[in-house]
Amino acid sequence: MIDFGLAPEQDALQQSARQFLAKECPPLLVRDCIPLDDGVPRGLYREMAALGWMGVLVPEAQGGLGLGAIELAVLCEELGRVAAPGPFLSTQLVIAALLRGGTAAQQRAWLPRLLAGEAFGALAYHEEGATHDAAGVQLRAARAGGGFVLSGEKPLVLDAPAADLLLVAARTRAGRGEDGVTLFAIERGHPGVHVKRHPCHDVTRRLGTVELRRARVGRDAVVGGEGRGGALLARLLDLACLGIAADSLGGAARTLEMALEYAKVREQFGRKIGSFQAIKHLLAEMVADVEPARSLVWHAAYTADRAVRERARAAAIAKAALSDVYSRTARRSVEIHGGIGFTWEFDLNLWFKRAHLGESLFGDPAWHRERLATIDGY
Amino acid sequence: MDLTDSPEDRAFRLKVRAWLKAHVPKRSEQDRSMESMDPRRIARAKAWQRTLYEAGYLAMGWPKEYGGQGADVMRQTIVNEEMVRARAPQIIGMMGIQMVGPTLITHGTEEQRRRYLPKILTAEEIWCQGYSEPGAGSDLASLKTRADLVGDHFVVNGQKIWTSNAQFADWMFCLVRTDPHAPKHRGISYLLIDMKSPGITVRPLVQMTGDPGFNEVFFEDVKVPRENLVGHLNDGWTVANATLFHERNMLSSTTRTQMLFDGLVRRARKTQRNGKPATADPVVRQRLAELAIQVETRRLEAYRQLTETLRGHPAGIAASVNKLTTCELNHQIGRAALEILGPRGWLQKSDPDAPDGGLWPIDFMFALGLIIGGGTAQVQKNIIAERGLGLPKEPRPA
């Protein structure tokens, strides 16, 4: 029986998240975070943790909500709708890694703090000029004594400035594919590990370059098995694509609503501008672009939980499509707003820049289209 | 969320698949393009529709008493998906099955349903749509073809245009003006007209494709029995809107889009470009993937809208979004194929060197026709913006 829609409790989660964030994460709060180095609205994250959001994927026995990718997507969509600052998605990726590949000791050490919204994570996988997959991981982790020594750089890691726990992908065996890739859980302040913050136009997010200078870690830092982290990384990247896609859906819907509201009140030539077909048709195209894209986000979430063989394809599709849709919609929204849309003071620019940075994170649309072409065997 | 077949649906799917494998005509006997007068082709298309009907795979959602299966939308979806998989030919009586049939089920009398529905299914009677006129395109309600009630007959005078299939259709569902003094939307009625009636002249118009696909239809004192009125006198606009809704859905069939796209991928694999297979070219790969994403969007949107229907939620503006996006997508799929093929793609069907039987330029151009027909893309955008988003209507000229 085909049932392709949110279940009543998923819909309720979405409605309550929307109400909560409208109240607790207004544009004023987003702007308050601009001067913060780590960009984390601590109070908001404590409340989100109290609602259980940080543990959405974590089994109830381990203190989480015991829900799945659909609920995660719902939360990311609502956070995207308000352009929420902070490392929600990155922390979810690290939690997912610990759940699937973490040792009991790693889970005990980190899950309670991550779930409480007191500690955050970031996934450091990508390297300068490399592909956005396990094959692109070339940073060396050489065996030394009972552990490893990591040297190299992970540039522009999402949420690294806020991360208490970095999940670093490195190569413990030479090679080009997934094989030989190992994930390491490394705490902030670990000797030889430095995070350099980069000011970014998207003020709702933080990027940091993770520099590893002969950083020594023990075997107990390995997540998911030595040399066997590639498959786990692929899974995390698909989850990241879902998260950004859902965030983009929420942001695109919000920028569309802003344009629509404006078109209904703004008058020129003695008429509401929304009565001109030039504006009307633009808005219709935006709706025809954004609304159907919801199905792609839902499908990527559904496959992550229920149809694993289709997961990578659905994630690539969702990331490619929603990145394009969000950037296009934000741009059109700015145009409909005219001069005011181009100002710093008017909030729309927060979403516009978030759209474009999101487009480039975890692989841009062209990368994911190429992935899709390969998966479909062209 | 659940996209898996139940065991019963799975069994049904396998049954349909086996049946199609045994019955779908060989490729050489098929023609993707419906727009042709060739009587042998029409006879073959009617035979295929009848075979489908007799097997119980046509108009599955119609009530059993009118020849349908009373099947749920899930079963209809399975049949549609399996038709794509089997590359089954198109159905010639689509305007009857998807447009006038559902309209009669909701707005017709019992006598009308019993008289017309069975023959729609068996392809014994093919229908065409008499809506557009030379002066009434996007502004359909300004139509002028008149029907005057004289005793127990209407007498119809006027002209319709862009009437697809009129050259071989047996019946027309037609909008006529029955009250010239009422405001334009309120003086229209919906009539069923026998195309063999004296006074009807059909003049083929050759389409851009070179095929005589649509027509002008002239009415000169054509007598139509009063019982051929559907709905109330002067209330035809309500009935017509029901049909237009069905038309938007018909034109946005995801089945056809999926088949076109599958054909594009097959074609790209077989075609050498700049010394290597087209599918090895990064630009072509990007293009195919972008189209694949849009095809996937249409497929999943159909599931989402199906779910909304099953949950009893109104469809809203989905039909207009579907029509707008699907027709454009079909056109873009054709365009991609033609670009991959180069000049060879533009060879006519009659040339044995034309790839895939010369159908790519036909499909490409035909899709452009459908961006215009059934309510232009611009009209759909007005509907989305005004009915869907609540934006103010265009001010009327003073």
Interface residues (C-beta under 8 A of the other chain):
Chain A: M1 I2 D3 F4 G5 L6 A7 I70 L260 A263 K264 R271 K272 G274 S275 Q277 K280 H281 L283 A284 E285 V287 A288 E291 P292 A293 R294 S295 L296 W298 H299 A301 Y302 R306 A307 I317 A320 A321 A366 R369 E370 L372 A373 D376 Y378
Chain B: M1 D2 L3 T4 D5 S6 D9 M74 T77 V265 A268 R269 T279 P282 V284 R285 Q286 L288 A289 E290 A292 I293 E296 T297 R298 L300 E301 Y303 R304 L306 T307 E308 L310 R311 I317 V321 L324 T325 Q378 Q380 K381 N382 I384 A385 E386 G388 L389 G390 L391 P392 K393 E394 P395
